[in-house]
Amino acid sequence: MPITPHPQEHRNALPPGYQLEDYQIIKILGGGGFGITYLAEDVNLTTQFAIKEYFPNEFAVRESGHTVHPQSAKSAEFFDWGLVRFIEEAQTLGKFKHRNIVRVARFFRANNTAYIVMDYEEGETLSSMLAASGETATEEEIQTIIMPLLTGLEVVHDAGYYHRDIKPGNIYLRKNSYEPVLIDFGAARYALGSQSRTITSIVTPGYAALEQYGSKTSQGAYTDIYGLGAVLYRLISGHIPIEAAERAHALALKEPDPLQRAVNVGAGRYSENLLAGIDWALQLSERDRPQNVRDWKAVFEKKSTPEPIARVNTTPPHSQPSSTAQASTPLAQTASQPRSTAESAPKQTNYIVPALIGVIMLMGGVWFFSQQSSQPTAPAPQVIASPALVAAVDTEQQAELEQTRAALEQAKRKRIEAERQRLATEVALKRAEQQVVRERIARRETQKQQENWQPQQNRYIGYYNVVKVAANDVLNIRQTLNYRSQKLGAIPPDATCVPALDSDRSTKGGRWLQIQYNSTVGWVNGKYLQKNSNCY
C-alpha cells in the first residue's frame, strides 16, 4: 500500500524492529482512529510492504507484550464486530488485481487483532501535492488522474463493493509517473463508526455525499462518484467543496445553494464536458447523480453530455472566490516538475460582451419556451426552472433534509442508549465484584473460626508436663513416631498442661504420645512427659 510517511509517533504503535511474523517493523507510516499503518520488510524476501493493523483506538488498548485488547466488556462487542468487517474487507480487496487499486498481498491474525499486508511504492498522496491552498491542476493532468481511477473504481463497483471515503488523501500518485492508485478503503471503518457513534465523526466534510450522514440511508456507486467529483472540484477551484449537510440546510431554508457550480468556477479554463461532469456528480440527491461509473466516464470521454438538472439558484458572487481570478497552477509543478510560465498562466478574456449576449439569449429562450412548450426541443446545457419545478425541488430537498435530520437524531439516541447501557453494565459489574469480595471474606472468617475451635472439638485423653529437659533445651514435636522424622515444632522445658490427643504408642525408640501445643499437632517421646491430673 503506497502512503506518505507520517512524521508523528503513535503512542499505541508497535516499536521499530518488532518482528511481526515474517515482517520486521521499520517505522510508522500513519495512524488514524481505526488503524495504524507501518512500513515493514519481509525478512525472507527483503522486500518492503505496508502493513495496516486493526486498532480502533476508541475501543482498544495495547497491553504489555504488544497484545491488543478491548477497553471494556462493552467495547469488546464493537471491537469484535469491527474486526470481522476488517478481515472481510481484506478478503474482498485481495480479489482485485488492478493497477490503480491498492493490491493486498495477504492478511493474518496476531496480537489478538488482524493485519493487512499491501504493496508499498514510493510517491505521495494527492493531498500532499495540493498542500498549498489554492493550487489547481490543468485539464491534461486531471484527465491523467481521473481516467485510471474511474477504470479501477468500475472494477470495484462491479464486484458490489464501494470505497466510501474518496478524497485527495486516499489517492496516491506514484513517483515520476504520477499514476494514481486508490488506497485506504473506508467500508469497514464506516461500518464500525455507524455502529458505535454519530456518522458525522467518520465522514470527510466536503467529500462525503449527503446520504453518508445517515446510518440507515442507502449508498452505492453514486456515493463514490460524489466523492470523486468533489476531488475534481478541488482540482479546478483550489478549494474543498462546501459540505453536503450545509448545502442541504441552506436549500431547506429556501436559500441559494452555497456551492458555486463548476461550469462557473472553471469557465474558460476547462472543457465544458469536464465541468458538466463535475456538476453532475455533485448533485445533492443521489437520484440526480450518475448511477454508475460507466455513464459518468462517458462524459469525460466526450461520448455523452449529462442531462441538465434544474437548480434552485446559483451562488452569489461573494460565496466563493471568483473563478476568473483563480489561476490554474499545474499540479505536476508542485512536485518540482519544471513548467513554463506561458503554459501555466490562463488567458485573460473579456467576459462583458459574452455575458450581455448570454442574458439576451436567455430571455429570448424563456419566451420561446413558453410559446413552444408543446414542441420537442433538444436539451440545452442550462435550463431555467419553472416555479412549479422549483417548488418540487424544494419539497424533495426538504424531505431529504428531514430524513437526514431524523437519521442523525436516531444515531444520537442510539449513542445515549449505548452509554446508558454501558454505565448500567459497569454498575452491575462493580456490585458483582463487591459481592464476590464479601463472600470471600465470609469464607475466610468461617475458616479461621473452624481452625481456632479445632482443639476444642478434639477429645483429649489427658494433660502432661514436660520433664527431664534441660533449661537451655526444648522438646521437639515430630511428624511421626521417629526421631529422624520431620520436626514440626518445639515445646519449652517448663511447659505444663500439654494436651494429649491419642494414647501412647510403643516403638523400638520408646513410648510416644500425640500432643497439641498451641496450633501444632505432632508426636513427642513419652519419657519427657509426666501426667498432670490437675489440668482441665
Stockholm file with secondary structure:
# STOCKHOLM 1.0

chainA/1-536         MPITPHPQEHRNALPPGYQLEDYQIIKILGGGGFGITYLAEDVNLTTQFAIKEYFPNEFAVRESGHTVHPQSAKSAEFFDWGLVRFIEEAQTLGKFKHRNIVRVARFFRANNTAYIVMDYEEGETLSSMLAASGETATEEEIQTIIMPLLTGLEVVHDAGYYHRDIKPGNIYLRKNSYEPVLIDFGAARYALGSQSRTITSIVTPGYAALEQYGSKTSQGAYTDIYGLGAVLYRLISGHIPIEAAERAHALALKEPDPLQRAVNVGAGRYSENLLAGIDWALQLSERDRPQNVRDWKAVFEKKSTPEPIARVNTTPPHSQPSSTAQASTPLAQTASQPRSTAESAPKQTNYIVPALIGVIMLMGGVWFFSQQSSQPTAPAPQVIASPALVAAVDTEQQAELEQTRAALEQAKRKRIEAERQRLATEVALKRAEQQVVRERIARRETQKQQENWQPQQNRYIGYYNVVKVAANDVLNIRQTLNYRSQKLGAIPPDATCVPALDSDRSTKGGRWLQIQYNSTVGWVNGKYLQKNSNCY
#=GR chainA/1-536 SS CCCCCCCSCCTTSCCTTCEETTEEEEEEEEECSSEEEEEEEETTTTEEEEEEEECCTTTEEECTTSCEEESSHHHHHHHHHHHHHHHHHHHHHTTCCCTTBCCEEEEEEETTEEEEEEECCSEEEHHHHTCSTTCCCCHHHHHHHHHHHHHHHHHHHHTTCCCCCCSGGGEEEETTTCCEEECCCCHHHHHHHHHHSCGGGTSCTTTSCGGGGSSSSCCCHHHHHHHHHHHHHHHHHSSCCCCHHHHHHHHHTTCCCSSCCHHHHTTTTSCHHHHHHHHHHTCSSGGGSCSSHHHHHHHHTTSCCCCCCCCSCCCCTTSSCCGGGCCCCCTGGGGTCCCCHHHHSCCCCCCHHHHHHHHHHHHHHHHHHHHSTTSCCCCCSSCCCCHHHHHHHHHHHHHHHHHHHHHHHHHHHHHHHHHHHHHHHHHHHHHHHHHHHHHHHHHHHHHHHHHHHHHHHSCCCEEEEECSCCTTCCEEEESSSSTTSCEEEEECTTCCCEEEEEEEEEETTEEEEEEEETTEEEEEEGGGEEECTTCC
#=GC SS_cons         CCCCCCCSCCTTSCCTTCEETTEEEEEEEEECSSEEEEEEEETTTTEEEEEEEECCTTTEEECTTSCEEESSHHHHHHHHHHHHHHHHHHHHHTTCCCTTBCCEEEEEEETTEEEEEEECCSEEEHHHHTCSTTCCCCHHHHHHHHHHHHHHHHHHHHTTCCCCCCSGGGEEEETTTCCEEECCCCHHHHHHHHHHSCGGGTSCTTTSCGGGGSSSSCCCHHHHHHHHHHHHHHHHHSSCCCCHHHHHHHHHTTCCCSSCCHHHHTTTTSCHHHHHHHHHHTCSSGGGSCSSHHHHHHHHTTSCCCCCCCCSCCCCTTSSCCGGGCCCCCTGGGGTCCCCHHHHSCCCCCCHHHHHHHHHHHHHHHHHHHHSTTSCCCCCSSCCCCHHHHHHHHHHHHHHHHHHHHHHHHHHHHHHHHHHHHHHHHHHHHHHHHHHHHHHHHHHHHHHHHHHHHHHHSCCCEEEEECSCCTTCCEEEESSSSTTSCEEEEECTTCCCEEEEEEEEEETTEEEEEEEETTEEEEEEGGGEEECTTCC
//
